[in-house]
Amino acid sequence: MFRQVTAGLERYFEFRRLNTNWKTEILAGVTTFITMAYIVFVNPSILKDAGMPVAAVFTATCLSAAFATILMGAFARYPIALAPGMGLNAYFTYTVVKGMGVPWETALGAVFLSGVAFLILTLVGIRQWIIAAIPAELYAAVSAGIGLFIAFIGLRNAGIVKADPATLVSMGNLREPNTALAVFGILTIAALRAWNVRAAILIGILSTTLVGAVAGLVHWQPQSYGWSDLSGTMLHLDVRGAAGLGLLEIVFVFLFVDLFDNVGTLMAVTKKAGLLDKDNRIPRVNRILFTDATATIAGSLLGTTTVVSYIECAAGVAAGGRSGVTSVVTGLLFVATLFAAPLMGAIPSAATAPALIVVGGLMMSALAEIAWDDATVAVPAFLTLVTIPLTFSIANGLAWGIISYVLLHLVRGRARQVPWAAYVLAVLLLIRFVYIGGRT
């Protein structure tokens, strides 16, 4: 009976076609989880500044990430993990709630409305139309740009680079214990990958945590969280208040940023995993987009901000994850986190930052696919590549790439080579820059 069940699951998740197995998929799921597990602690720390109860947000974060990621794995069958998005949670707290004085309940209502808008746009095919409008030449640039983005985040979290008022960024203090620990982690993962160890990233994270514990650099305060804590945020959203005319811009920002950040992440991860079809498109994209929209609605009902696809799932892909089993494993671990929160707090950022840096470097290989001798392709690719990390926004990078791609093809007399949908998208993006100045 057990063999029949596992054989059926292997057929459903297409193990043979994807050349994968249970061991690889489970390892990849664990790797993805450990790389992005920081969100269960970071998200509550940000949303508490909006006046939201920490314990409730912690529980909502775990449950929304678990629901969305398991749905992505079981329904869409992709190794893509989802959780409340970084950046959007900061916008929610510091711009909407603290800056505009909007109650957090009303702001959650705006998140809910943006999720409903996602779902409608998906059902009528507009989101799929937007994805199809993005030129294939920009796929590689987005993948590499996100690689730079997450590598920069990793370098910052590790303390290897730091803010500087004169030069914007500069070298950090490599003698600082946590920074030195992160450097050890980078070298460990790199050495293991040089020896073709499939679990290099996971082993690197765990060994760095162990070394940090021995050196006295791992500190955390155990806390217990339970299902009952969710009552502090669940169903507290104010949809009627969010539907007011004055908050439509907020709904639009949640909608726009989530849309393009997800598109960028999907392109990068599916490309890295080799899951694109022969036309460089994403199979079963409808299921992916339906999962994304449903996840945002569920997250707002539970009491957290917009749920998005996480680029950190590239770590699981690098560890060999190819099927939806990777996501199912990651989602189950988010549920387990509710019962093992004190242990998760033991993993320092100095241990996860090296994984982001190494994975970011691996994603740069996509640059070899760009025709750098053709300016109509090279310039948009370059603008996409550098704008993503320098503006801390995948959405901005995509916008610059699409607009410049369309304009350069027009100037060069290659207008017919550009999908007509790309022209519409470019105009909308220009309007977006004029209206909100690209601040998101």
RATA-V705008 format. One record per backbone hydrogen bond with DSSP energy under -1.0 kcal/mol. CO is the residue of the C=O (numbers start at 1). NH is the residue of the N-H. If there is no record, write none. Layout:
{{CO,NH} {CO,NH}}
This chain:
{{1,5} {2,6} {3,7} {4,8} {5,9} {6,10} {7,11} {8,12} {9,13} {10,15} {14,18} {15,20} {21,25} {22,26} {23,27} {24,28} {25,29} {26,30} {27,31} {28,32} {29,33} {30,34} {31,35} {32,36} {33,37} {36,39} {37,40} {38,41} {38,42} {39,43} {41,45} {42,46} {43,47} {44,48} {46,49} {47,50} {47,52} {48,51} {53,57} {54,58} {55,59} {56,60} {57,61} {58,62} {59,63} {60,64} {61,65} {62,66} {63,67} {64,68} {65,69} {66,70} {67,71} {68,72} {69,73} {70,74} {71,75} {71,76} {72,77} {72,78} {78,80} {81,310} {83,308} {85,89} {87,91} {88,92} {89,93} {90,94} {91,95} {91,96} {92,97} {93,98} {95,100} {96,102} {103,107} {104,108} {105,109} {105,238} {106,110} {107,111} {108,112} {109,113} {110,114} {111,115} {112,116} {113,117} {114,118} {115,119} {116,120} {117,121} {118,122} {119,123} {120,124} {121,126} {121,127} {122,125} {125,129} {126,130} {127,131} {128,132} {129,133} {135,138} {136,139} {138,142} {139,143} {140,144} {141,145} {142,146} {143,147} {144,148} {145,149} {146,150} {147,151} {148,152} {149,153} {150,154} {151,155} {152,156} {153,157} {154,158} {155,160} {155,161} {160,172} {162,170} {164,168} {167,169} {168,164} {170,162} {173,176} {176,180} {177,181} {178,182} {179,183} {180,184} {181,185} {182,186} {183,187} {184,188} {185,189} {186,190} {187,191} {188,192} {189,193} {190,194} {191,195} {192,197} {193,196} {197,200} {199,203} {200,204} {201,205} {202,206} {203,207} {204,208} {205,209} {206,210} {207,211} {208,212} {209,213} {210,214} {211,215} {212,217} {213,216} {226,229} {227,230} {228,231} {229,232} {230,233} {230,234} {233,236} {238,242} {239,243} {241,244} {244,247} {245,248} {247,251} {248,252} {249,253} {250,254} {251,255} {252,256} {253,257} {254,258} {255,259} {256,260} {257,261} {258,262} {259,263} {260,264} {261,265} {262,266} {263,267} {264,268} {265,269} {266,270} {267,271} {268,272} {269,273} {270,275} {277,280} {281,277} {284,288} {285,289} {286,290} {287,291} {288,292} {289,293} {290,294} {291,295} {292,296} {293,297} {294,298} {295,299} {296,300} {297,301} {298,302} {299,303} {299,304} {301,235} {306,85} {308,83} {310,313} {311,314} {312,315} {313,317} {314,318} {315,319} {316,321} {317,320} {323,326} {324,328} {325,329} {326,330} {327,331} {328,332} {329,333} {330,334} {331,335} {332,336} {333,337} {335,338} {336,339} {340,344} {341,345} {343,346} {344,347} {348,351} {348,352} {349,353} {352,356} {353,357} {354,358} {355,359} {356,360} {357,361} {358,362} {359,363} {361,364} {362,365} {363,366} {364,367} {365,368} {366,369} {367,370} {370,372} {371,374} {374,377} {374,378} {375,379} {377,381} {378,382} {379,383} {380,384} {381,385} {382,386} {383,387} {384,388} {386,390} {387,391} {388,393} {393,397} {394,398} {395,399} {396,400} {397,401} {398,402} {399,403} {400,404} {401,405} {402,406} {403,407} {404,408} {405,409} {406,410} {407,411} {408,412} {409,414} {414,417} {415,418} {419,422} {420,424} {421,425} {422,426} {423,427} {424,428} {425,429} {426,430} {427,431} {428,432} {429,433} {430,434} {431,435} {432,436} {433,437} {436,439}}
